[in-house]
């Protein structure tokens, strides 16, 4: 999994970068087929936002969350990304089962 972390309009503190890297690597638990993972952090007026882009097989899953604190917006986005990966994996498994039954 290729991990890219981008901070827009500010410099990302090293401790926050390490926190994000550690948490992001845990996404492989939910689905092993993540090719690229791009995490974009930034500011919009008074809110901090986190955008997570995951290249999975031939698809791209995108999650965007915002909160008053950067770490909180990342945690919210990560939770949503986990749910999306679980849902994507379930969808793949059900289509594979359907293919087996019809063959």
C-alpha positions as semicolon CSV with decimal commas, in nm:
position;residue;x (nm);y (nm);z (nm)
1;X;0,000;0,000;0,000
2;X;0,141;0,336;-0,105
3;X;0,064;0,603;0,155
4;X;0,071;0,974;0,072
5;X;-0,004;1,243;0,330
6;X;-0,057;1,600;0,209
7;X;-0,112;1,909;0,425
8;X;-0,268;2,206;0,249
9;X;-0,202;2,561;0,372
10;X;-0,008;2,451;0,680
11;X;0,289;2,246;0,795
12;X;0,196;1,910;0,945
13;X;0,356;1,843;1,287
14;X;0,568;1,528;1,300
15;X;0,372;1,372;1,588
16;X;0,046;1,411;1,396
17;X;0,208;1,262;1,083
18;X;0,318;0,956;1,284
19;X;-0,030;0,922;1,435
20;X;-0,191;0,935;1,090
21;X;0,055;0,682;0,943
22;X;-0,004;0,436;1,228
23;X;-0,382;0,461;1,205
24;X;-0,392;0,452;0,824
25;X;-0,188;0,131;0,805
26;X;-0,462;-0,041;1,005
27;X;-0,702;-0,003;0,710
28;X;-0,541;-0,314;0,561
29;X;-0,726;-0,514;0,826
30;X;-1,055;-0,441;0,654
31;X;-0,944;-0,501;0,295
32;X;-0,607;-0,623;0,168
33;X;-0,649;-0,487;-0,185
34;X;-0,575;-0,120;-0,114
35;X;-0,325;-0,008;-0,377
36;X;-0,287;0,363;-0,298
37;X;-0,400;0,560;0,004
38;X;-0,391;0,939;-0,015
39;X;-0,474;1,150;0,290
40;X;-0,526;1,523;0,239
41;X;-0,553;1,754;0,541
42;X;-0,652;2,118;0,519
43;X;-0,847;2,417;0,647
44;X;-1,174;2,567;0,525
45;X;-1,258;2,885;0,712
46;X;-1,289;2,776;1,078
47;X;-1,313;2,402;1,007
48;X;-1,036;2,149;0,953
49;X;-1,101;1,878;0,696
50;X;-0,960;1,539;0,607
51;X;-1,005;1,374;0,271
52;X;-0,910;1,009;0,223
53;X;-0,878;0,865;-0,127
54;X;-0,834;0,490;-0,159
55;X;-0,754;0,317;-0,487
56;X;-0,901;-0,030;-0,453
57;X;-0,885;-0,270;-0,749
58;X;-1,039;-0,065;-1,032
59;X;-1,228;0,177;-0,808
60;X;-1,152;0,485;-0,606
61;X;-1,327;0,529;-0,271
62;X;-1,334;0,885;-0,136
63;X;-1,422;1,005;0,214
64;X;-1,430;1,366;0,334
65;X;-1,499;1,477;0,691
66;X;-1,457;1,806;0,874
67;X;-1,444;1,908;1,239
68;X;-1,309;2,188;1,455
69;X;-0,987;1,997;1,528
70;X;-0,764;1,828;1,272
71;X;-0,716;1,506;1,467
72;X;-1,090;1,473;1,519
73;X;-1,162;1,525;1,148
74;X;-0,905;1,255;1,066
75;X;-1,058;1,011;1,314
76;X;-1,407;1,072;1,171
77;X;-1,282;1,023;0,816
78;X;-1,096;0,707;0,914
79;X;-1,411;0,560;1,073
80;X;-1,603;0,632;0,755
81;X;-1,327;0,483;0,541
82;X;-1,338;0,164;0,749
83;X;-1,714;0,139;0,695
84;X;-1,673;0,196;0,321
85;X;-1,407;-0,074;0,295
86;X;-1,622;-0,323;0,487
87;X;-1,917;-0,246;0,260
88;X;-1,700;-0,276;-0,052
89;X;-1,561;-0,611;0,066
90;X;-1,912;-0,743;0,140
91;X;-2,027;-0,635;-0,204
92;X;-1,736;-0,819;-0,366
93;X;-1,806;-1,134;-0,165
94;X;-2,176;-1,138;-0,252
95;X;-2,106;-1,093;-0,624
96;X;-1,850;-1,375;-0,609
97;X;-2,109;-1,601;-0,439
98;X;-2,366;-1,513;-0,705
99;X;-2,118;-1,605;-0,979
100;X;-2,047;-1,942;-0,815
101;X;-2,417;-2,028;-0,777
102;X;-2,506;-1,941;-1,136
103;X;-2,215;-2,137;-1,284
